[in-house]
Amino acid sequence: MMPVKFSSKRPLTDDEEAEIQRMIASDPDNPELTDEQIANMRPLREAFPDLAAAIDRELARRGRPPVENPRRQVSIRLDPEVLDYYKSTGKGWQSRINDALRKAAGL
């Protein structure tokens, strides 16, 4: 981890910039790209279409699975005491309000 001596709140001095460039150049695991390497770069989808497709499939699976009958967002006005009570019960308070309304409606 780099020490905090390089602050982003002020411009770097020439000596600081030179030290940063020396540290970059001395990193064997991450050498700077040459102009030729940059010129030969291609988008991932062009260079590795199978890998790009696999990444797309993986990203499509993330998140919550689709539900058959999704809930709808509405705006409702509640008494402050009711809202405070349900919020005080912790995470999931909106679902508990939904359950109470379903019970009251006989669903």
C-alpha positions in Angstrom: 0.0 0.0 0.0 1.3 3.4 -1.0 2.0 5.8 1.9 -0.2 8.8 2.3 2.6 11.3 1.4 1.0 11.8 -2.1 -2.1 13.8 -1.5 -4.7 14.6 -4.2 -5.5 17.9 -2.6 -2.5 19.6 -4.1 -0.5 19.4 -7.3 2.5 17.0 -7.2 6.0 18.5 -7.2 8.4 17.4 -10.0 10.3 15.2 -7.5 7.0 13.5 -6.4 6.0 12.9 -10.0 9.4 11.5 -10.8 9.2 9.1 -7.7 5.7 7.9 -8.8 7.0 7.3 -12.3 10.0 5.3 -10.9 7.6 3.2 -8.8 5.5 2.5 -11.8 8.5 1.5 -13.9 9.8 -0.8 -11.2 6.6 -2.9 -10.9 7.4 -6.1 -12.8 3.8 -7.3 -12.5 2.3 -4.4 -14.3 4.6 -2.9 -17.0 3.3 0.0 -19.0 1.9 -0.8 -22.4 3.9 0.1 -25.4 2.4 2.2 -28.2 2.4 -0.9 -30.4 0.4 -2.8 -27.8 -2.1 0.0 -27.5 -2.5 0.2 -31.2 -3.2 -3.5 -31.5 -5.9 -3.6 -28.8 -9.3 -4.9 -29.7 -12.6 -4.9 -27.8 -13.1 -8.0 -25.7 -16.1 -9.1 -27.8 -13.9 -9.1 -30.9 -10.8 -10.6 -29.4 -12.6 -13.3 -27.2 -16.2 -13.7 -28.4 -16.8 -16.9 -26.4 -15.5 -15.3 -23.2 -17.6 -12.2 -23.7 -20.7 -14.4 -24.2 -20.0 -16.3 -21.1 -19.6 -13.1 -19.1 -22.9 -11.9 -20.5 -24.6 -15.1 -19.5 -23.2 -14.8 -16.0 -24.3 -11.2 -15.6 -27.8 -12.1 -16.8 -28.1 -14.6 -13.9 -27.2 -12.1 -11.2 -29.7 -10.4 -9.1 -33.1 -11.5 -7.9 -34.9 -14.1 -10.1 -38.0 -12.8 -11.9 -41.2 -13.5 -10.0 -44.5 -14.4 -11.5 -46.5 -11.7 -9.8 -44.1 -8.9 -8.8 -45.1 -6.3 -6.2 -45.9 -2.8 -7.4 -44.5 0.4 -5.9 -47.2 2.7 -4.7 -47.4 5.8 -2.5 -49.5 5.6 0.6 -50.0 7.9 3.5 -49.8 6.3 6.9 -50.1 7.8 10.4 -46.7 8.6 11.8 -47.2 6.3 14.8 -48.0 3.3 12.4 -44.9 4.0 10.3 -42.7 4.4 13.4 -44.0 1.2 14.9 -43.3 -0.9 11.8 -39.9 0.7 11.2 -38.9 0.0 14.8 -39.4 -3.7 14.2 -36.4 -3.7 11.9 -35.5 -4.8 8.4 -38.5 -6.1 6.5 -41.0 -3.6 7.9 -42.6 -3.0 4.5 -43.3 -6.7 4.1 -44.8 -6.8 7.5 -47.1 -3.9 6.6 -48.0 -5.9 3.4 -48.8 -9.0 5.5 -51.0 -7.0 7.9 -52.9 -5.5 4.9 -53.4 -8.9 3.3 -54.7 -10.3 6.6 -57.1 -7.3 7.0 -58.3 -7.8 3.4 -58.9 -11.5 4.0 -56.3 -12.6 1.4 
